[in-house]
């Protein structure tokens, strides 16, 4: 099956975000493309925010604090789409839900555009733009300070808005899920808001691909027992999967 230019560049982009750098020769071998084709791919990728030219190749720009939302959306993209579809099945017409930030939560939102009588509270700019033209979805936007890498609104304004709202379910992504260390995120101001969200609604639904499971990040968000439902992909570590089941945590696997 032939690979399009965009498919190859998406694969190169994901490789770089995982490994930091690559040389033209190695990419040429890995993607079965000529060196000239790879160099053209590199020129395209260098126009994006977050990559830099290296001698003989390309690398992630370490001067950037974190990859952009658009770049992260390419990581585990197929799994994220499947997880988004699976998690959307847990949302019913007539409910009020909170949708958090991140590329996996955005995939959930994409599967809610035709729902009826659904109220969506969110602090995610991409979620807003995805659902803004959905007539059956009432959008409630929290406001707050814009965090550009995540395209999210954070801060005390968000927390104050949440204190006056109610939801049936919260759907958020998490950077680290560990049986003993619980739920963790890297960015402290975002983690502070997530701590509020963990107890905001009767049911907490975590959407996270298996690369997040078993990881521990710097800022504590909540206990593993706070999870109502975890929606992930079948590559989850078997030991952690069994541990979560012993703790009576519902785990849904988004199959192909």
C-alpha positions as CSV (number, residue, x, y, z in Angstrom):
1,X,0.0,0.0,0.0
2,X,1.5,3.4,-1.0
3,X,2.1,6.0,1.6
4,X,1.1,9.7,0.9
5,X,3.5,12.5,1.7
6,X,1.4,13.6,4.6
7,X,1.2,10.1,6.1
8,X,5.0,9.8,5.8
9,X,5.6,13.2,7.4
10,X,3.1,12.4,10.2
11,X,5.1,9.2,10.9
12,X,8.4,11.2,10.9
13,X,6.9,13.8,13.2
14,X,5.8,11.1,15.7
15,X,9.3,9.5,15.5
16,X,10.9,12.9,16.3
17,X,8.6,13.6,19.2
18,X,9.5,10.2,20.7
19,X,13.2,10.1,19.9
20,X,14.3,13.7,19.7
21,X,16.2,13.7,16.4
22,X,16.9,11.7,13.2
23,X,19.3,11.7,10.3
24,X,18.3,11.8,6.7
25,X,19.9,8.4,6.0
26,X,18.1,6.7,8.8
27,X,14.7,8.1,7.9
28,X,15.3,7.2,4.2
29,X,15.9,3.5,5.3
30,X,13.1,3.4,7.8
31,X,10.5,4.9,5.5
32,X,11.7,3.4,2.2
33,X,12.0,6.9,0.6
34,X,14.9,8.6,-1.2
35,X,17.2,11.0,0.6
36,X,15.8,13.8,-1.6
37,X,12.2,13.0,-0.5
38,X,13.2,13.0,3.1
39,X,15.0,16.3,2.7
40,X,11.8,17.8,1.3
41,X,9.9,16.3,4.2
42,X,12.3,18.0,6.6
43,X,11.9,21.3,4.9
44,X,8.1,21.1,5.5
45,X,8.5,20.0,9.1
46,X,11.0,22.8,9.8
47,X,8.2,25.3,9.1
48,X,6.4,24.0,12.2
49,X,7.0,25.4,15.6
50,X,9.1,23.0,17.6
51,X,11.7,21.5,15.2
52,X,15.2,22.6,14.3
53,X,17.7,21.9,11.6
54,X,20.6,19.6,12.6
55,X,23.6,18.7,10.5
56,X,22.5,15.8,8.4
57,X,19.0,15.7,9.8
58,X,16.3,17.3,12.0
59,X,15.6,17.4,15.8
60,X,13.1,18.7,18.3
61,X,13.8,22.2,19.4
62,X,14.7,21.9,23.1
63,X,14.3,25.6,23.7
64,X,10.5,25.0,23.5
65,X,9.0,24.1,26.9
66,X,6.7,21.5,25.4
67,X,5.4,20.4,22.0
68,X,2.4,22.3,20.6
69,X,-1.1,20.9,20.7
70,X,-1.0,20.2,17.0
71,X,2.3,18.2,17.3
72,X,1.1,16.1,20.2
73,X,-2.1,15.3,18.3
74,X,0.0,13.1,16.0
75,X,1.3,10.9,18.8
76,X,-0.7,7.7,19.1
77,X,-3.3,9.3,16.7
78,X,-5.0,6.0,15.7
79,X,-5.4,4.9,19.4
80,X,-6.7,8.4,20.3
81,X,-9.4,8.2,17.7
82,X,-10.5,4.8,18.8
83,X,-10.4,5.9,22.5
84,X,-12.5,9.0,21.6
85,X,-15.1,6.9,19.9
86,X,-15.3,4.4,22.8
87,X,-15.5,7.1,25.5
88,X,-18.2,8.9,23.5
89,X,-20.4,5.8,24.0
90,X,-20.5,6.6,27.7
91,X,-22.2,10.0,27.0
92,X,-25.9,10.1,26.7
93,X,-28.4,12.7,25.3
94,X,-29.7,14.9,28.0
95,X,-26.6,14.8,30.2
96,X,-24.3,17.6,31.3
97,X,-20.6,16.7,31.0
98,X,-17.3,18.4,31.4
99,X,-14.7,17.9,28.6
100,X,-11.2,18.7,29.6
101,X,-8.1,19.6,27.5
102,X,-5.8,17.5,25.3
103,X,-5.9,15.7,22.0
104,X,-7.6,12.5,23.2
105,X,-10.4,14.5,24.8
106,X,-10.8,16.3,21.5
107,X,-11.4,13.0,19.8
108,X,-14.3,12.4,22.3
109,X,-15.8,15.8,21.3
110,X,-15.6,14.9,17.6
111,X,-18.0,12.0,18.3
112,X,-20.5,14.2,20.1
113,X,-21.4,16.6,17.3
114,X,-24.7,15.0,16.5
115,X,-26.0,14.5,20.0
116,X,-29.2,16.1,21.3
117,X,-30.0,18.0,24.4
118,X,-26.3,17.7,25.6
119,X,-24.6,20.3,27.7
120,X,-20.9,20.5,27.4
121,X,-18.8,22.5,29.9
122,X,-15.2,23.0,28.8
123,X,-12.0,24.9,29.2
124,X,-10.6,23.6,25.9
125,X,-10.5,26.0,22.9
126,X,-10.3,23.0,20.3
127,X,-13.4,21.5,22.0
128,X,-15.2,24.8,21.6
129,X,-14.4,25.1,17.9
130,X,-15.4,21.4,17.3
131,X,-18.9,21.7,19.0
132,X,-19.7,25.4,18.2
133,X,-21.9,24.5,15.2
134,X,-23.6,21.5,16.8
135,X,-27.3,22.6,17.3
136,X,-28.0,19.8,19.9
137,X,-25.1,20.8,22.1
138,X,-25.3,23.6,24.6
139,X,-21.8,24.9,25.2
140,X,-20.7,26.5,28.5
141,X,-17.2,28.0,28.4
142,X,-15.4,28.5,31.6
143,X,-13.1,31.4,30.6
144,X,-9.7,31.9,32.2
145,X,-6.1,32.5,31.1
146,X,-5.1,30.9,27.8
147,X,-2.3,28.4,28.0
148,X,-1.1,28.3,24.4
149,X,0.7,24.9,24.2
150,X,-2.5,23.2,25.4
151,X,-4.9,25.7,23.9
152,X,-6.7,25.6,27.3
153,X,-8.1,28.1,29.8
154,X,-6.7,27.8,33.3
155,X,-6.5,29.7,36.6
156,X,-8.8,30.8,39.4
157,X,-11.4,32.1,36.9
158,X,-12.0,28.5,35.7
159,X,-12.2,27.2,39.2
160,X,-14.7,29.9,40.2
161,X,-16.8,29.1,37.2
162,X,-16.8,25.4,38.1
163,X,-18.0,26.2,41.7
164,X,-21.3,27.5,40.2
165,X,-21.8,24.6,37.7
166,X,-22.8,20.9,37.9
167,X,-22.1,18.0,35.6
168,X,-23.0,14.3,35.4
169,X,-19.6,13.2,34.1
170,X,-16.1,14.6,33.7
171,X,-13.9,13.4,30.9
172,X,-10.2,14.4,31.0
173,X,-6.9,13.1,29.9
174,X,-3.9,12.5,32.3
175,X,-0.2,12.4,31.5
176,X,0.6,9.8,34.2
177,X,-1.5,6.9,35.6
178,X,0.2,4.7,38.2
179,X,-1.4,2.1,40.5
180,X,0.5,3.5,43.5
181,X,1.2,7.1,42.6
182,X,-2.2,7.7,41.2
183,X,-3.0,10.4,38.7
184,X,-0.2,12.9,37.8
185,X,0.4,15.7,35.4
186,X,3.6,17.7,34.5
187,X,2.4,21.3,34.5
188,X,1.5,22.4,38.0
189,X,-1.2,25.1,37.2
190,X,-3.0,22.6,35.0
191,X,-2.7,19.9,37.7
192,X,-4.3,22.3,40.2
193,X,-7.3,22.6,38.0
194,X,-7.4,18.8,37.4
195,X,-7.6,18.3,41.2
196,X,-10.8,20.3,41.2
197,X,-12.1,18.3,38.2
198,X,-11.5,14.9,39.9
199,X,-14.3,15.7,42.3
200,X,-16.4,17.9,40.1
201,X,-18.9,15.3,38.9
202,X,-20.2,11.9,40.2
203,X,-18.3,10.0,37.5
204,X,-14.7,10.6,36.4
205,X,-13.8,9.2,33.0
206,X,-10.1,9.2,32.1
207,X,-9.1,8.9,28.4
208,X,-5.5,8.0,28.0
209,X,-3.5,5.9,25.5
210,X,-1.4,3.1,27.0
211,X,1.8,5.1,26.8
212,X,0.5,7.2,29.8
213,X,-0.2,4.2,32.0
214,X,2.6,3.3,34.4
215,X,4.1,6.8,34.1
216,X,4.6,9.2,37.0
217,X,4.7,12.9,36.4
218,X,5.7,15.8,38.8
219,X,2.4,17.1,40.0
220,X,-0.2,15.0,41.9
221,X,-3.8,15.2,40.7
222,X,-5.7,12.4,42.5
223,X,-5.8,8.8,43.7
224,X,-6.1,5.8,41.3
225,X,-9.4,5.0,43.1
226,X,-10.8,8.4,41.9
227,X,-11.2,6.9,38.4
228,X,-14.7,5.8,37.5
229,X,-13.9,4.5,34.1
230,X,-10.5,4.4,32.3
231,X,-10.7,4.2,28.5
232,X,-7.4,3.1,26.9
233,X,-6.0,0.9,24.1
234,X,-5.3,-2.9,24.3
235,X,-1.5,-2.3,24.7
236,X,-2.0,-1.5,28.4
237,X,0.4,-3.4,30.6
238,X,-1.2,-6.6,31.6
239,X,-0.1,-6.3,35.3
240,X,-1.5,-2.8,35.6
241,X,-4.7,-3.8,33.9
242,X,-5.2,-6.7,36.4
243,X,-4.3,-4.4,39.3
244,X,-6.9,-1.8,38.2
245,X,-9.5,-4.6,38.0
246,X,-8.7,-5.8,41.5
247,X,-9.3,-2.2,42.7
248,X,-12.8,-2.4,41.0
249,X,-11.8,0.3,38.4
250,X,-13.7,-0.2,35.2
251,X,-11.3,-0.4,32.2
252,X,-12.6,-0.2,28.6
253,X,-10.3,-1.1,25.8
254,X,-10.8,0.7,22.5
255,X,-10.3,-2.1,20.0
256,X,-9.7,-1.6,16.3
